[in-house]
Amino acid sequence: QVQLVESGGGLVQAGGSLRLSCAASGSIFSIRVISWYRQAPGKQRELVCRITNSGRTNYADSVEGRFTISRDNAKNTAYLQMNSLKPEDTAVYFCNADITNENGLDFRYWGQGTQVTVSS
């Protein structure tokens, strides 16, 4: 079994910064792609950014230049550095990972989410 646990959310003023973490544990052989999604109240979940196991990254236009995704493969952990936060960044942020387990099977896992609130 694999678990993803996010941390680092909280309340911050507009213009501030937060750093989210996503730690994977359990029966892991490799983690291919790690993504961050977010879901604001009354809206659909949307992709924020993703990083491959080779370090290639993609960002949504709304966060390009403000957010940075990174990963530490030795720790099975990904990070989301969020700078210049805006009230419209307020959402629950979810970590998502495509993982090959120790039996060679591929699964996609979700974390439980962490709340980010940006006050104006």
C-alpha positions, 0 to 999 in steps of 0.5 A: 500500500502507498500513502501520499501525505501533504503538509505545509498549507495554512493562512497567508496574506496576499503577496506571501509565500508557502511551501507545500510538501508531499511525502510518499511512503509504502510499497514504492519501486519508482515514482514517475510523475508527481502533480499538484492539483487544487480545488477551490470552493464550487470549482472543479479540481485543476492541474497546477503543475507536474514534474517527471522523474527526470525533472521536466516540469509543466505549469498552469498559466495562472501560476507560471513564474510564481510557483515552483515544483521540485522533488527529492527522489531519495526521500520520495518527496515533492515540494511546491514553493508558492510565491507572490500568492493571490487570493485566487490561489485559495484552494485545497491543494492535492498531491497526485503521483503515478507510482510503480509498486514493488510488484511492478504494478502501476497506480495513481495515488492521491493525497488527502489535501491541504488547505491554502488560504490567501487573504487580501 
